[in-house]
């Protein structure tokens, strides 16, 4: 993806992460585009349940693919693996063992734990991008605190409201993965608090007039409030939930991969990165397809039109081993994302991303 200008190049600090056009596209464009997609689908009479073509586009093509992009950050890089071998090899092992124990206790416990881990990961990614903006412009601590409060309000407010209005027409992963029973008034209070914090943030915004921050917060509010509170279908939730989360992360990892290759990384795999965005995307789509093929053949048996109708019926003991294994790319991605974007632990990370000194001490994930 061509950059409009070098990031963090001015003495006044960086106003954009990837460049103005790219930032607006991957944040605000992703949120508005997914909202328009939902409105057009509804106008065309698309069913409330996500149809196969939309599932391929949104879930396989964005959500699952972005999970596999962690390979470019960690597992395709021998130097990175040698730098923190305990973390990178213990994380998937512990994720699998934890998943097995949870699934053996009950499948419902496994999916509930995974749903909350995923939701927190989604929240923390938005907070991480906002933190990068704050550090890039040298914002004072009070403003960075307000920035964080606004992101958490825009994400957690709708999530609390969701809990207070279960069941809805959609769930995070599957039926009853979120705990119900929260009184409806808690949802009302959560939204009121959200709007109060957002109003405070908007009141302070003219003093800084940071358009990147505004675009990120507007995108976050659009996707989370629209995709949870206003959404009336699984398709609406899926589109608005997945696109804003997956697209910026794919851009971040592609940017890192290019910087890492220029830094002499990847060895024989450097050719894959030099092949550009088409090779990057094709690799991730192929891995996502194989993963979903395995899920369908061994667990779900739902998408025969795409994967074929033959499959295996596994008993509970085998499912307790297989389901956490199939979820391993996802759970490992959630865990490692809390570590791999911390600039203070990797002096070369900032340079590879082109973020200069301003990445130091920040993380995009959680």
C-alpha positions in Angstrom: 0.0 0.0 0.0 1.6 3.3 -1.1 2.2 5.8 1.7 1.2 9.4 1.2 4.1 10.7 3.3 6.6 9.5 5.8 5.0 9.0 9.2 6.0 11.2 12.2 8.0 13.4 9.9 7.2 16.8 11.3 8.4 18.5 14.5 4.8 18.9 15.6 4.3 15.1 15.7 2.6 12.7 13.5 -1.1 13.4 12.6 -1.6 10.1 10.9 -0.4 6.5 11.4 -0.2 5.2 7.8 -1.0 8.5 6.0 -4.1 10.5 5.8 -5.8 8.6 2.9 -4.9 5.2 4.3 -6.0 6.0 7.9 -9.3 7.4 6.7 -9.8 4.3 4.5 -8.9 1.6 7.0 -10.7 3.2 10.0 -13.6 5.5 9.0 -13.9 3.9 5.5 -14.2 0.4 7.1 -16.9 1.4 9.5 -18.9 3.5 7.1 -18.5 0.9 4.3 -19.7 -1.9 6.5 -22.7 0.2 7.6 -23.6 0.9 4.0 -23.2 -2.8 3.2 -25.7 -3.6 5.8 -28.2 -1.0 4.6 -27.9 -2.2 1.0 -28.2 -5.8 2.0 -31.4 -5.1 4.0 -32.8 -3.1 1.1 -32.1 -6.0 -1.3 -33.9 -8.4 1.1 -30.9 -10.3 2.2 -31.8 -12.7 5.0 -31.0 -11.7 8.6 -28.7 -14.7 9.0 -25.4 -14.2 7.2 -25.6 -15.9 3.8 -22.8 -18.0 2.5 -21.3 -15.4 0.2 -21.3 -12.8 3.0 -19.7 -15.3 5.3 -16.9 -16.0 2.8 -16.3 -12.3 2.4 -16.5 -11.2 6.0 -15.6 -14.1 8.2 -13.2 -16.2 6.1 -11.9 -13.3 4.0 -11.4 -10.8 6.8 -11.8 -12.2 10.3 -10.0 -15.5 9.9 -7.5 -14.1 7.5 -6.4 -11.4 9.8 -5.8 -13.9 12.6 -3.3 -15.7 10.3 -1.5 -12.5 9.6 0.2 -13.0 13.0 2.4 -15.4 11.1 4.1 -12.5 9.3 4.8 -10.8 12.6 6.1 -13.8 14.5 6.3 -17.4 13.1 7.7 -16.7 9.7 10.6 -14.8 11.3 13.4 -17.0 12.7 15.1 -14.1 14.3 11.9 -13.1 16.2 11.4 -16.7 17.3 14.9 -16.8 18.7 14.4 -13.5 20.5 11.5 -14.8 22.7 11.2 -18.6 22.2 9.5 -19.2 25.5 6.6 -16.8 24.7 6.1 -17.9 21.1 6.2 -21.7 21.8 4.6 -21.7 25.2 1.6 -19.5 24.2 0.0 -21.9 21.8 0.7 -24.9 24.0 -0.9 -23.2 27.0 -3.8 -21.9 24.9 -4.5 -25.4 23.7 -4.2 -27.0 27.2 -6.4 -24.3 28.6 -9.0 -24.9 25.9 -9.0 -28.6 26.4 -9.6 -28.2 30.1 -12.4 -25.7 29.5 -14.0 -27.8 26.9 -13.8 -30.9 29.0 -15.6 -29.0 31.8 -18.3 -28.0 29.3 -18.5 -26.8 25.7 -20.5 -23.8 26.9 -17.6 -22.8 29.2 -15.1 -23.0 26.4 -17.1 -20.8 24.0 -18.0 -18.3 26.7 -14.3 -17.9 27.7 -13.4 -17.6 24.0 -16.1 -15.0 23.4 -15.0 -12.8 26.3 -11.3 -13.1 25.3 -12.2 -12.1 21.7 -14.4 -9.2 22.8 -11.6 -7.8 25.1 -9.1 -8.3 22.3 -11.3 -6.2 19.9 -11.6 -3.5 22.5 -7.9 -3.3 23.2 -7.0 -3.1 19.5 -9.0 0.2 19.2 -7.4 1.5 22.4 -4.0 0.6 21.0 -4.5 2.6 17.8 -5.7 5.6 19.8 -2.6 5.4 22.0 -0.4 5.4 18.9 -2.1 8.6 17.8 -1.7 10.2 21.2 2.0 9.3 21.4 2.6 10.4 17.8 1.3 13.9 18.4 3.0 14.2 21.8 -0.4 14.6 23.5 -0.3 15.4 27.2 -1.1 12.7 29.7 -4.5 14.0 30.5 -5.5 14.0 26.9 -4.2 10.5 26.3 -6.3 9.4 29.3 -9.4 11.1 27.9 -8.6 9.4 24.5 -8.5 6.0 26.2 -11.7 6.7 28.1 -13.5 7.6 24.9 -12.5 4.4 23.2 -13.4 2.2 26.1 -16.7 4.1 26.4 -17.5 3.6 22.7 -16.8 -0.1 22.9 -17.7 -1.3 26.4 -20.9 0.8 26.6 -22.6 -1.1 23.8 -21.2 -4.4 25.1 -22.8 -3.8 28.5 -26.0 -2.7 26.9 -25.9 -6.0 24.9 -25.6 -8.0 28.1 -28.6 -6.2 29.5 -30.7 -7.0 26.5 -30.0 -10.7 25.9 -31.1 -12.6 23.9 -30.5 -10.6 20.7 -30.7 -11.7 17.1 -27.0 -12.5 17.2 -24.2 -13.7 19.5 -20.5 -13.3 19.4 -19.7 -16.9 18.4 -22.7 -19.0 19.3 -25.9 -19.1 21.3 -25.5 -18.2 25.0 -21.8 -17.5 24.8 -22.4 -14.2 26.7 -23.8 -14.4 30.2 -27.3 -13.1 30.5 -29.2 -11.8 33.5 -27.9 -8.2 33.7 -30.8 -5.8 34.4 -32.0 -3.6 31.5 -31.3 -0.4 33.5 -27.6 -1.3 33.5 -27.6 -1.0 29.7 -29.3 2.4 29.9 -26.7 3.6 32.4 -23.8 2.2 30.3 -25.0 4.1 27.2 -25.6 7.3 29.2 -22.1 7.1 30.5 -20.8 6.4 27.0 -22.4 9.5 25.6 -21.2 11.6 28.5 -17.6 10.5 28.0 -17.8 11.1 24.2 -19.3 14.5 24.8 -16.4 15.4 27.0 -13.9 14.1 24.4 -15.6 16.1 21.7 -15.5 19.2 23.9 -11.8 18.9 24.3 -11.1 18.0 20.6 -11.0 21.6 19.2 -7.9 22.3 21.4 -6.0 19.6 19.4 -8.0 19.2 16.2 -6.6 15.8 15.5 -8.5 14.4 12.5 -7.0 11.0 12.8 -8.2 10.5 16.4 -11.6 11.8 15.4 -11.8 9.4 12.5 -10.8 6.5 14.7 -13.3 7.3 17.4 -16.1 8.0 14.9 -15.4 4.6 13.3 -15.3 2.8 16.6 -18.6 4.4 17.7 -20.3 3.6 14.3 -19.2 0.0 14.3 -19.9 -0.8 18.0 -23.1 1.2 18.6 -24.4 0.5 15.1 -23.3 -3.1 15.1 -24.6 -4.0 18.6 -27.3 -1.5 19.7 -28.9 -0.7 16.4 -28.2 -4.0 14.6 -31.2 -6.2 14.0 -29.5 -9.2 12.4 -26.5 -11.5 12.5 -25.4 -10.1 9.2 -25.3 -6.5 10.5 -23.4 -7.5 13.6 -20.9 -9.6 11.7 -20.2 -7.0 9.0 -19.7 -4.1 11.4 -17.9 -6.2 14.0 -15.4 -7.8 11.7 -14.4 -5.2 9.1 -13.2 -2.4 11.4 -11.2 -4.9 13.4 -9.7 -7.0 10.7 -8.9 -4.5 8.0 -6.6 -2.1 10.1 -4.8 -5.1 11.5 -4.1 -6.5 8.1 -2.7 -3.2 7.0 -0.6 -3.1 10.2 0.9 -6.5 9.5 1.5 -5.9 5.9 3.3 -2.7 6.8 5.4 -4.6 9.3 6.2 -7.4 6.8 7.5 -4.8 4.3 9.6 -3.1 6.9 10.9 -6.4 8.2 11.8 -7.6 4.7 13.6 -4.3 4.0 15.5 -4.9 7.3 16.8 -8.2 6.0 14.2 -10.5 7.6 12.4 -13.6 6.7 15.2 -15.3 4.8 13.8 -17.4 2.0 10.3 -16.1 2.7 11.4 -12.6 1.8 10.3 -13.3 -1.8 6.7 -13.7 -0.6 6.7 -10.3 1.0 8.5 -8.7 -2.0 5.7 -10.1 -4.2 3.5 -7.5 -2.6 -0.1 -7.2 -1.4 -1.6 -9.8 -3.7 0.8 -12.5 -2.4 0.2 -11.4 1.2 -3.6 -11.6 0.8 -3.6 -14.8 -1.2 -1.5 -16.6 1.5 -3.8 -15.5 4.3 -6.9 -16.5 2.3 -5.5 -19.9 1.6 -4.7 -20.5 5.3 -8.2 -19.2 6.3 -9.8 -21.5 3.8 -8.0 -24.6 5.1 -8.8 -23.7 8.7 -12.5 -23.3 7.9 -12.5 -26.4 5.9 -11.3 -28.3 8.9 -13.9 -26.7 11.2 -16.6 -27.7 8.8 -15.5 -31.2 8.2 -14.8 -32.0 11.9 -17.2 -29.8 13.9 -19.9 -27.7 12.2 -21.0 -29.6 9.1 -22.9 -26.4 8.0 -21.4 -25.3 4.7 -21.5 -28.3 2.4 -22.0 -26.0 -0.6 -18.6 -24.6 -0.1 -16.6 -27.4 1.5 -18.5 -30.5 0.4 -20.9 -32.6 2.4 -18.6 -35.4 3.6 -17.4 -35.1 7.1 -16.5 -36.8 10.4 -18.8 -37.1 13.4 -16.5 -36.8 16.4 -17.5 -37.9 19.9 -17.2 -35.6 23.0 -13.7 -36.8 24.0 -12.3 -36.1 20.6 -14.1 -32.8 20.3 -12.5 -31.7 23.6 -9.1 -32.1 21.9 -10.0 -31.0 18.3 -12.0 -27.9 19.0 -9.3 -26.1 21.1 -6.8 -27.2 18.4 -8.8 -25.7 15.6 -9.2 -22.5 17.7 -5.5 -22.3 18.3 -4.7 -19.8 15.6 -7.3 -17.5 17.1 -6.4 -17.9 20.8 -2.7 -17.6 20.1 -3.4 -14.5 18.1 -5.4 -13.0 21.0 -2.6 -13.8 23.5 0.4 -12.8 21.4 -1.2 -9.5 20.3 -0.8 -8.3 23.8 3.0 -8.6 23.5 4.2 -8.3 20.0 3.4 -4.6 19.4 5.2 -3.3 22.5 7.9 -1.0 21.2 9.8 -0.8 24.4 10.6 -4.5 24.1 11.7 -4.4 20.5 13.7 -1.3 19.4 13.5 -2.2 15.7 9.7 -2.5 15.7 9.1 1.2 15.4 11.4 1.6 12.5 9.9 -1.4 10.7 6.5 0.1 11.0 7.7 3.6 10.1 6.4 5.0 13.3 9.6 6.4 14.5 10.2 7.1 18.2 6.5 7.5 18.9 5.7 3.8 19.1 7.9 3.4 22.2 5.9 2.3 25.1 2.7 1.6 23.2 0.8 -1.4 21.9 -1.9 -1.8 19.3 -3.2 -4.9 20.9 -4.3 -6.3 24.1 
